[in-house]
Amino acid sequence: MTTKNKKMSGARKLLASLHRRPMSFGRMIESCRKCDGITQADLAHQLKISSAHLCDIEKGRRAVSPERAAQFAKVLGYSVNQFIARSIEDNLKRMGIKLKVDLSAA
C-alpha cells in the first residue's frame, strides 16, 4: 500500500533537515528544548543566564565549555556525555580541527 503525501509533516521535515546539516551543540540544545516544550526564557532562567545568551548559544554565536555543557544536560535531563562531546566538537571546529568526539566513562 502506498500513500501519496504531497505535504511533508513537521517531523519528516525536521528529520530531512538533520541529514543535510551537522548537529551543532546549539542546534542540539534548541531541538531538545523545543521537543520538551520548554521556552527559551524558561531554560535560560533554569541555567541562570539571559535569554539573549541562550539565543547566542543556540545560533552558534557563543561557545560552551564542557562544564557548561554538563550543566545543560543535567537541567534538560539528557546524556551528559553526549552534550560534552558535542561541545568539544564545536570548540575544535572553531579552531579548524574537524574531529568527531566519542566519550565513555573512565
MODELLER restraints for C-alpha pairs under 7 A, 6 or more apart:
rsr = mdl.restraints
at = mdl.atoms
rsr.add(forms.Gaussian(group=physical.xy_distance, feature=features.Distance(at['CA:24:A'], at['CA:86:A']), mean=6.66, stdev=0.5))
rsr.add(forms.Gaussian(group=physical.xy_distance, feature=features.Distance(at['CA:24:A'], at['CA:90:A']), mean=6.52, stdev=0.5))
rsr.add(forms.Gaussian(group=physical.xy_distance, feature=features.Distance(at['CA:25:A'], at['CA:86:A']), mean=5.36, stdev=0.5))
rsr.add(forms.Gaussian(group=physical.xy_distance, feature=features.Distance(at['CA:25:A'], at['CA:87:A']), mean=5.65, stdev=0.5))
rsr.add(forms.Gaussian(group=physical.xy_distance, feature=features.Distance(at['CA:25:A'], at['CA:90:A']), mean=6.70, stdev=0.5))
rsr.add(forms.Gaussian(group=physical.xy_distance, feature=features.Distance(at['CA:26:A'], at['CA:57:A']), mean=5.31, stdev=0.5))
rsr.add(forms.Gaussian(group=physical.xy_distance, feature=features.Distance(at['CA:26:A'], at['CA:58:A']), mean=3.65, stdev=0.5))
rsr.add(forms.Gaussian(group=physical.xy_distance, feature=features.Distance(at['CA:26:A'], at['CA:59:A']), mean=5.90, stdev=0.5))
rsr.add(forms.Gaussian(group=physical.xy_distance, feature=features.Distance(at['CA:26:A'], at['CA:60:A']), mean=5.59, stdev=0.5))
rsr.add(forms.Gaussian(group=physical.xy_distance, feature=features.Distance(at['CA:27:A'], at['CA:58:A']), mean=5.70, stdev=0.5))
rsr.add(forms.Gaussian(group=physical.xy_distance, feature=features.Distance(at['CA:29:A'], at['CA:58:A']), mean=6.45, stdev=0.5))
rsr.add(forms.Gaussian(group=physical.xy_distance, feature=features.Distance(at['CA:30:A'], at['CA:58:A']), mean=5.85, stdev=0.5))
rsr.add(forms.Gaussian(group=physical.xy_distance, feature=features.Distance(at['CA:40:A'], at['CA:51:A']), mean=6.29, stdev=0.5))
rsr.add(forms.Gaussian(group=physical.xy_distance, feature=features.Distance(at['CA:41:A'], at['CA:51:A']), mean=5.38, stdev=0.5))
rsr.add(forms.Gaussian(group=physical.xy_distance, feature=features.Distance(at['CA:44:A'], at['CA:50:A']), mean=5.65, stdev=0.5))
rsr.add(forms.Gaussian(group=physical.xy_distance, feature=features.Distance(at['CA:44:A'], at['CA:51:A']), mean=5.34, stdev=0.5))
rsr.add(forms.Gaussian(group=physical.xy_distance, feature=features.Distance(at['CA:44:A'], at['CA:54:A']), mean=6.10, stdev=0.5))
rsr.add(forms.Gaussian(group=physical.xy_distance, feature=features.Distance(at['CA:56:A'], at['CA:62:A']), mean=5.50, stdev=0.5))
rsr.add(forms.Gaussian(group=physical.xy_distance, feature=features.Distance(at['CA:57:A'], at['CA:63:A']), mean=6.55, stdev=0.5))
rsr.add(forms.Gaussian(group=physical.xy_distance, feature=features.Distance(at['CA:63:A'], at['CA:91:A']), mean=6.64, stdev=0.5))
rsr.add(forms.Gaussian(group=physical.xy_distance, feature=features.Distance(at['CA:64:A'], at['CA:87:A']), mean=6.09, stdev=0.5))
rsr.add(forms.Gaussian(group=physical.xy_distance, feature=features.Distance(at['CA:65:A'], at['CA:87:A']), mean=6.54, stdev=0.5))
rsr.add(forms.Gaussian(group=physical.xy_distance, feature=features.Distance(at['CA:66:A'], at['CA:84:A']), mean=4.96, stdev=0.5))
rsr.add(forms.Gaussian(group=physical.xy_distance, feature=features.Distance(at['CA:66:A'], at['CA:87:A']), mean=5.95, stdev=0.5))
rsr.add(forms.Gaussian(group=physical.xy_distance, feature=features.Distance(at['CA:66:A'], at['CA:88:A']), mean=6.57, stdev=0.5))
rsr.add(forms.Gaussian(group=physical.xy_distance, feature=features.Distance(at['CA:69:A'], at['CA:83:A']), mean=5.51, stdev=0.5))
rsr.add(forms.Gaussian(group=physical.xy_distance, feature=features.Distance(at['CA:69:A'], at['CA:84:A']), mean=5.34, stdev=0.5))
rsr.add(forms.Gaussian(group=physical.xy_distance, feature=features.Distance(at['CA:69:A'], at['CA:87:A']), mean=6.36, stdev=0.5))
rsr.add(forms.Gaussian(group=physical.xy_distance, feature=features.Distance(at['CA:70:A'], at['CA:80:A']), mean=5.17, stdev=0.5))
rsr.add(forms.Gaussian(group=physical.xy_distance, feature=features.Distance(at['CA:70:A'], at['CA:83:A']), mean=6.40, stdev=0.5))
rsr.add(forms.Gaussian(group=physical.xy_distance, feature=features.Distance(at['CA:70:A'], at['CA:84:A']), mean=6.04, stdev=0.5))
rsr.add(forms.Gaussian(group=physical.xy_distance, feature=features.Distance(at['CA:73:A'], at['CA:79:A']), mean=6.03, stdev=0.5))
rsr.add(forms.Gaussian(group=physical.xy_distance, feature=features.Distance(at['CA:73:A'], at['CA:80:A']), mean=5.20, stdev=0.5))
rsr.add(forms.Gaussian(group=physical.xy_distance, feature=features.Distance(at['CA:73:A'], at['CA:83:A']), mean=6.15, stdev=0.5))
rsr.add(forms.Gaussian(group=physical.xy_distance, feature=features.Distance(at['CA:74:A'], at['CA:80:A']), mean=6.85, stdev=0.5))
rsr.add(forms.Gaussian(group=physical.xy_distance, feature=features.Distance(at['CA:81:A'], at['CA:103:A']), mean=5.93, stdev=0.5))
rsr.add(forms.Gaussian(group=physical.xy_distance, feature=features.Distance(at['CA:85:A'], at['CA:101:A']), mean=5.41, stdev=0.5))
rsr.add(forms.Gaussian(group=physical.xy_distance, feature=features.Distance(at['CA:85:A'], at['CA:102:A']), mean=6.24, stdev=0.5))
rsr.add(forms.Gaussian(group=physical.xy_distance, feature=features.Distance(at['CA:85:A'], at['CA:103:A']), mean=6.34, stdev=0.5))
rsr.add(forms.Gaussian(group=physical.xy_distance, feature=features.Distance(at['CA:89:A'], at['CA:99:A']), mean=6.56, stdev=0.5))
rsr.add(forms.Gaussian(group=physical.xy_distance, feature=features.Distance(at['CA:89:A'], at['CA:100:A']), mean=6.26, stdev=0.5))
rsr.add(forms.Gaussian(group=physical.xy_distance, feature=features.Distance(at['CA:89:A'], at['CA:101:A']), mean=6.17, stdev=0.5))
rsr.add(forms.Gaussian(group=physical.xy_distance, feature=features.Distance(at['CA:92:A'], at['CA:98:A']), mean=6.68, stdev=0.5))
